[in-house]
Structure formats: C-alpha cells, structure tokens
C-alpha cells in the first residue's frame, strides 16, 4: 500500500491492516517450519502435528533403496534431483493421501482411513509395483530408483513410528519390497534385546576392556609341531560370560567401536607373545586397513616392539575390499617391519585368484567350508587341490582351517597343504597350549 493511502486510513483500519500483515508473517513462518525446503513437501513436524489431529488413519513409510550409493556415485546434485523427482512421483500418484519427506531418503504417506491387514497388504502390493524401477533422466543419464515400503496393522497407533520403522528395517534386512508390522510379531522384544546387548558390548569394550584374545594353535603338517597361533577375539561381560565374535562384532560395527576391538587384540597379543617364542597372526578387516588411526597404531606397535618378523596379519572378507590399491599400500608398509600377510577364508564368497596376484600374500588360508567335508566331498578336493597347486607355483604357503577330525587332517596332508588349524588340533583358549 502506498504511504499516502496508508495515512488516509483511520486508526481502526490501520490496526486491522497491521494485524493482517502480522498474521501473514506468522503464517509464512509456520509454513516454513512445516515444509521441507528441497522437495516442498510437508516435513516431519507437520506429520507429527497431523497425526495428533487424526484418529483413524493408515501410516506408510517409503524409503529409497541404496540412496547413499546413488548419491556417492552421481554426486549430491544428482542426489537432490533424485529426492525431488521421487517426491514428485509420490505426490502425483497418491493424490488421495498426504505425502511428507521426513528425513534424508525417507518419505511418509498418511491415508485418512484405517485399513485392515488384507486391504493394507493389497495397497502396499500395488504401491510397490507403482514405485518399482522408476526411471528419471538427468543430463542425458537415465537413473533407476526403487523403494521399500512398510506399514502397521497394529490394533493401536501407540508408538506408530517405532512399529513402522521396525517393519521397514525388517523388509530391508530380508530384501522384501514391503512389510507390515503386526502385534503378534516380537519386533519390540527383539529391539529391546538388541539395545541391551549393544549396551553390554559398549561397556565391555569401552569401559571394562572386556575384549580377551583367545589363541588357536596352527601346526606344520610335516612335523605336527605347533609353529604359530591365531589370535581370536572374545568378549567377556561383567558377569564373566564369554561371547562369540559372530554375536558382538556386528553390534560393535553398528555402534562404531569395532576399531577398539582390533586395537585391544593387537595390544594384548603383543604383550603375551613377548613371553613366548611363537609366531602369531591377527585378523584385520578392510575397515581396519583404511582407518588412519588404526594404521598409525599398528605402525607404532611394530616399530616399538621389534616383533614384526613374528606377526602375520590376515585380511578378512576379501570380497568386501573396495580399493585394492589401499590394501597393497598397507601390506607394503607393514612388510617393511618383517610382517607377513595372509588372505583369510579363501575359497568362500567371491574370493578369487586375481586377489592373490594383486596382493601377493605369504599365506592363503583355505576356508573351512571347503575343508570340513574334504574327506568325503570330491568336488571340495578338486577345488582345494587347485588352490594348493596355484599357491605352490607362486611360492605361497597354505593353511587349512576347520580341521575337525583325523580323516580330514589326513586328507589335508595328502593334498599338500602346509599348515592346519581346527578343533581336532586344539580349541581356541586364552592360555597358550604348547603341546
């Protein structure tokens, strides 16, 4: 309004005008508070507000599959384009529902009527078909996007976010297109158990240093003498219970304390083998190798202990290695101290001979899945024989894992494998068994 016209207004008209302008400013602030700036969809705060206003509704989560991979591969500009495009697809396809962007690559759908389980199942089935293999074009590049859906058929809307989130995680874990939470499921109890176990793991690792190395002997197949030990991690909780790494390692990775396990095993193993003449091996994952703090810790330990010539570092899960140049560099640096390297679990998963040529290890540890039935399985014998012949030609020593009987040990020796370890020889123990 022009200044002259404003001056002509009466006092009551001015008050009315100012009140109206204030209301518009307030409404604009509220709209900003409730709106996602990228997609212009309502956000999590708006969803929470709307849920409080509704009694009968159906709540669905939609999560873009592998969004981090897409974002890392194409870059964040394309990542934002994918989010905007997916938001538009949802809004255009679901005109009878409210669509929200609630976090990152996660969207919510709110339908203002309550569906029973079977109707909800049909609805999610149709949704999964609609949003399967969506194609978006960006700068002459075609990008394909899928999503995973979840909802709840619980009798109560209490804790609806947790229920639908649990269903989404279940669907992701089992690679399902969608999943529906039901009261008869034990998700809540399972999550409570996981939280308690995560607390126990963190306490044992961070506060109580409850990681204890157990040692399994490795014998020379020609002399039957123990020549070295493999250090294996165990977790001892405050009650003295011993936990297998298959249980606590995944939790430790999730809560970001996995590196402390490796450091503790290295620290304690070096201390123990100061007093014993044997060589020893320690497992390292790819995560360990690319961790700068871990690299510095290992180099410091090798340079100060003067024990490098007695140490073998074993690369775990070689199929998960994303950058062989980083592994090669790491191996090159630790070999300066006389360290030997091994590829663990060879013959399992996606491990292959090209890894051996690239990494030039001193040892190949043949996976237990091939060894455990080798006295009866002709195919396993052929595969192991090929690995052994290949290794010998490259001057690499071989180790058989999971030797659990005399007949398996006999076949392992017959095939020319250099070393053996397994329960038949001895079980892992916190005490070194030297006979």
N, C-alpha and C positions, 0 to 999 in steps of 0.2 A: 504494500500500500504506500502511495506517495505520502511524503511528510506533511504536505499541505492538507490533504484529505484527512490524515490522521488527526491533525489539530482541530478539525471541524467537528470531530466526534464528541459526544457527551461523555462525562466521566463514567457512567454505567456502561456505555458502548465500548470505551477503552478497556475497562476491566474485563468485559466479555471477550474482547479480541485477544487481550494478553492471556486470559485463561485458556482460550482455544489454542493459541500458539504453544503454550506450555504443555497442553495435553498432547499436541502433535510431537513435540520434542520427546516427551515421556514415552509415547507410543513407538517412536523411532528407536529409542534406547532399548525398549523391551523387545522390539523386532530384532535388533542386532544381537541382543543377549540370547534369543531363542533360535538364531539362524546360523547354519554352518556357512562360513564365508566362501568356501570353494565351490560347493555344489548348489548353494542357495536353498538347500533342504532344511527343514526343522532339525534341530540338534538334540543331544541327549537331554538337556534341561527341559526342552519343550516336550519331549517324550515323557519324562517323569511327571511333568505338570499334567499332561493329557491322561496319563494312567490314573492319576488321582481323581480325575473327573469321571472316569468310566468304571462301570461295574461288570458289565458283560462284554468281553472283548476276546479276540484271539491275537496273540503276540508271536511274530515270526522274526527270526534273525536270518540275515543273508550275508555271508562272508565270501569275499573274492578269493578264489583258490590261488595259491602261490604268488600273491601280490608282491611280496618282498623280492622274489626272483624277477618278476616283470619290472619292478621299479629299479632294481640293481642293473638289469640288463639294458633297459632302454633309457634309464635316467629319470630324474624326478619330474621333469617337464612332461614326459610321456606318462609317467605315473599319475600325475594330476589329471591329465587328459582321460586316462582310463577311469579314474574315480568319477569325473564329471559325466563321462559317457554312460557309465553303469548307473549312476544316479538318474540320468535322463531315461534310460531303458526301464528302470523300476517305476518311475513316475508315470511314464506313458502306458505301461502295461497294467498298472494297478490303480486305475482311476477311481475305483470304489473304496480304496484304502488310503491311509495316511502313511507316507514314506519318510524316514528320518535317516540322517547319517549320524551315527552315534560315536564312532571312533575309527580313525585310520581307514581300514578297508572293510569296516563292518557297518551294515545298514539294518534298520528295523522297519517292520511292516506292522501296522496296527489296523486290525479289522474290527469294526464296531458291532460284532455279534460273536457269540461264543459257539465254536464248532465242536461237535463231539469227535471222538478219536477217528472214526472211519471217514467222516466228511473231511476232517483235517488232513488225513493221510492222502485222500484223493486230491485235495487242494495243493498239498506240497508236491505230489507227483506231477501235477500239471505245471506248477511253478518251476520245478527242476527241468522240465522239458523246454519251457519257455526261455529259461536263462542258461541253457546248455550251449556251450560253444558259441557265445556271442562274438560277432566279428566287428571290429572297429578299425577304421582306416585313418592313419596319421602319416602325413607327408609321404604318401605312396607306399606306406608299410601297413600290411594287414596284421592286426593283433587279435588273438583269440582269447576270450575270457570265459571262465566257468565260475560257478559259485556253489557253496554248500549251504543248506538251509536247516533250520531247527525250529521247533516249537514245543509247546507244552499242552498235554491233555490232563493236567492235574486237576483234582476237584477244587483246589484252592489257588487263588492268584497270589497268595503269600509267597514272597521270595521268588517272584516270577523271573527276574533277571538271572538269578543263580541257576534256576531249573533249566531255562532255555540255553544258557551258556554251557551247562554240563552236557546237554544234548548235542550242542554244536561240537564240543570237544570230542565227544564220543563218535560223532559222524566223521570228523576229520581223522581221528586215530584209526578208524576202521575203513576209511576211504569210501564212505557212503555219500550219496547225493543229499540225503536229509535224514534227520532222526527226530522222534517225538518223545519228550520226557513223559513218563507215567509214574504214578505214586508207588507202584509195586517194584520199581527199579531201586537198586541200592546205591544210586549215584551219590546221594548225600553222605551216607555212611562211608563210602569209598573215599570221597574227598576229605572227610574228617580224618580218616586213617592216613591218607597221604600227607595232610598237613601236620599231623602228629609225628609221622615218620620223618618228614622234612626237618622239623624242629629238632628231632633226635639226632639226625645226621649233622645238621649245622653245629649243634652243641658239641658233639663228639669230635668234629673236625676243627672247629674254630676255638672253642673254649677248653675242651678237655684233651685235645690232641689224641683222640681215641683211635687213630689210624695206626695199625700194627702190621709190619711186614711179616708174612709167612714165607717160608723158603721151601721150594721143591727141588730135590736133587736131580741132576742130569748126569747120566753115565756115558762113558765111552763104550760103544758096542763091541769093541775088540778086547778090551781089558776088563769090562764090567766094573771099573772103578769110577767113583764119583769124581767128576772133574770141575763141575760148577753148579751153581744154584740159580733158580729163577725167583726173584722177589715178587710176591703177590700181595695185594692189599687186602686187609680185613678191617672191619670196623667193630670196635668193642665199645658198647654203650655203657652208661653209668651203672647199669645193673650187672655188668660183666657178660652180657650176651654177645655172641660173635655173629656178625652179619656178613653175608656173601656179597662180593662186589657187584654181582648181577642185580642186586636189590638197591644198594646205596649209590652206585656210580651214576645211574640215570638221574636220581634225585639231586646229587651233588652238581651235575651239569646244569640242571634246571635252576638251582638256587645260586649258581655262579661261585661255587667253592671247590670245583673239581681240581684246579691247579694246586690247591693246598694238599690234596691227597698225594699227587705226584711228588711234590716237594718233600712231604713228610717221609714217603717211602724211600726217596733218594737219600735224605739226611740220615735216617735210621739205618739203612742198608750199609752206607759208607762207614758208619760208626761200628757196626757189628763186624764187618769184614776187615777192619783194621786188626782185629784179634785173630782172624782165621786166614789161612793161606789160599783159600779157593777163589776162583773167578766167580763173578756173579752177573746176572742180567736183570734189567729193569725195563718195564713196559712204558712206551711213550705213544700218545695219540697224535694225530695231526694237529689237534688244538694245542697240545703242549709245544710242538715244534714251532708253530707260528706265534707263540706267546713270548714277547720280548723279555718279560720279567723271568720266565722260565729259562729262556736261553742264557740270560746273564747269570742266573742261579747255577745252572749246570756248568757253564764255563768256569765260574768261580770255584765250584766244588772240585772240578777236575784239576784246575791249576794249583789249588792249595793242598789237595790230598795226595797228589802224586800217585794215584791209584788207577789212572785212566787205562793202563795196559791190562787191567784185570776186569774191566767193565764192558758189557755188551748192552747196547740199547736196542730194544725190539720195537719196531714200528707196528702198531696195532691197526687193524681195519684199513689196510692199504687201499681198498676200493673207495674209501672216503677222501683220499688225498685229492685236493683240488688244484694244487700247484706243485708239480714235481721239482721245479727249479728251487723252490724254498727248501724242500726236503733234501735235495742234493747239496745245497749250500750248507745246511745244518750238519749233514753227515761229514762233509769235507772239513768243517771247523772242528768237530769233536774228534775226528780221526787224527788231528794234529797232536792230540794227547795220548795216542795209542789205543783209543776206544775202538771196539769192533761194533758192527751193526748187523741186525737181523731183520728179516721180514717175517712177521708172525702170521699164523693161521693161513699159510699159503695153500692154495687149492680150494679155498672156500669163497663164497660170494662171487665177486667179479675180479679177484686177483688173477693176474696173468703174467706170462713170461716177459712181456715188454717192460713191466715194472722192474724186474730183476736186471735187465740190461741197462735200464736208466739209472738205477740206484746202486748197482754193484755192491750188494751186501756181502758180509763174510759168512753169514748163515742163512739158510732157509728153514723155517720151522713148518713142517708139514702138518696141516690141520687135522685135528682129532676125528673129524667126520670121515676122513679117508682111512685113518689108522685103526679105528676101533673095531672094524669088521674085516680087516685086511687078511686075516687068516682064512676067511670064508668067501670073501667077495672078489671075484676075478677081475671085475671092472676097476675096483679100487686098486688092485695090484698093478694093473696096466698103467693107470694114471700115476701112481707113486713111482713106478719104475721109470716112467718118462721124466718125472721131476728129478729123480736121482741122477739119471744119465745126463740130463741137461745141466744140472748143478756141477757134476764132476768135470764136464768139459770146460766150465767156466772157473773151476777151482774154488767152488763154494761148498762149504760143509752143510750137511743136512741133519735135522733133528726131528725125531718122531714124537709127537705129542699123544697123550691119551693111551699110553701102553698099559693095559689093564690086566694082562694075563701072560702066562709063559708062552702060549702059542702065538700071540700077537708079537711078543718080543722076538721069538724065533723067526717069524716071517720078516720082521723089520731088519734083522741082521742079515737074513738071506738076500734081501733086496739091496743091501749095501749102504743102508742109512748109517751115518757116522755116530749119532748120539740118540739117546732115548730118555724120555721122562714120562711119568704116569703113576697111577696108584699101585701098580704091580711093583714098581721100584720103590716108591715111598710116597706118602701123602704130604701135602704142604703142612709145615709146622713152624711155630715161632722159634723153635730150638733147632739148631743145625744138627742133622744126623750125619755123622761122618763114616758110617759103615753100612 
